[in-house]
C-alpha cells in the first residue's frame, strides 16, 4: 500500500470544515477534537526555554537524551509499576511510535495485527507499514472479549493493540481482563501494543498498565504521551517502553526517518515527568466535572443511548435513527454548527454512534448540548 491509497484523517476533515466556517465568521461549537483547552503549564515552558538558552538545539541520540530516559524509568516505576532500565526506553511521539512499532513487527508478508472495533485509527498506519489489520469486537460494554480475540488469532498474527483508557469509548480495562489477555498472548507468543495516551485521565477506577504484569519488558510494548496529561499536544512528546532489542528497532526507524526529537523538548518533558503530577490532578478534576456535565445532558436527549465513561475525555453515544453517522455529523454541522465525529470512522461497529470530546470549554459543551437536543428532538 502507498500513501496514494490512504484516506485522509476523518478528524482533520471535520477540523478543516470547522475552520472554514469560522473563517467566514460563523460560530462553531466543536466537540470533535481531542485536545485539552488548557495551556501547557508554565514550568514546562520555562524548562524548554532554559534548555534552548543552554544550547540544547543540536542533534542528539535517536534514543533520547539521558535525562529524559532516566525520567521515563522513574515515572513508569512510580506510576505504572513497570520495571525497566534506560535501555528499555526511547523518546518518540506516540503517533509515530504506533507506526514505527508496526514497521518493526512487519517482518513477513501478511503479518497480522489485531485492532479493536470500535477503536482508534490504527488500521491505516498498520497497512502502510506492511501489516494486515484484523479487527476484533469488544463486549457490549466495550470491555475486552477474550473469547473473540482468541478466535481472531492466526498463524500470521504478530501482535494485538489495546487502548486503555479508550478513544473513542472512554472504557478503562480492569486488571482481570488484562491478566487474561496477557496469558493468552504469552501462550501464543504475541506482542501486546498498549496505547496508554490517557493514562492519567481515569475517574471511576484505577488505571492498570499491562506492562506491570511482567518482571521486565518482554511481550508488552507500552506507548505513552505527554500530550493529554500535560496539555502538550503541539510538542509531540512521548515515549515507548519495551524489550531492549525492540527499542533498537525503533531507534533504527528514528535514525532513518527523523534522526532525533529536539533536545530542549526532551529536557522539558523530563521536568514534566519528574515534578508536574500536581498539574495532572488539577486537569483531571476539571475533566471529571466536564464529563459529568456532558453525560448528564446526553442522558436527557431522546433517541440516544449513553455508554458509561470511565476515562479519557470522550463519550461514544449510540443513536436510534435511520441515518448513517457520517450523514448525521454533516447535518449537525451544517444545520446547527455543532461538530462531532461520526462513529463509523472508528470501525464497522461504530456505525450509528458519534464521538464527542468534552476536553474544551464548559460553556461550549453546554451550548452544544442544547443544539444536539434540538437536532435529535426534530428527527
Buried (B, 14 or more C-beta within 10 A) or exposed (E): EEEEEEEEEBBEBBBEBBEEBEEEEEEBBBBBBBBBEBEBBEBBBEBBEBBBEEEBEEEBBBBBBEBBBBBBBEBBEEBBEBBBEBBBBBBBBBBBBBBBBBBBBBEEEEBBBBBBBBBBBBBBBBBBBBBBBBBBBBEEEBBBBBEEBBEBBEEBBBBBBBBBBBBBBBBBBBEEBBEBBBEBBBEBEBBBBBBBBBBBBBBEEEBBBBBBBBEEBBBBBBBBBBBBBBBBBEBBBBBBBBBBEBBBBBBBBBEEEEEBBBBBBBBBBBBBBBEBBEBBEEBBEBBBEBBEBBBEBBEEBEEBEBBEBBBBBBBBBBBEBEEBBBEBBBBBBEEBBBBBBBBBBBBEBBBBBBBBBBBBEBEBBBBBBEBBBEBBEEE
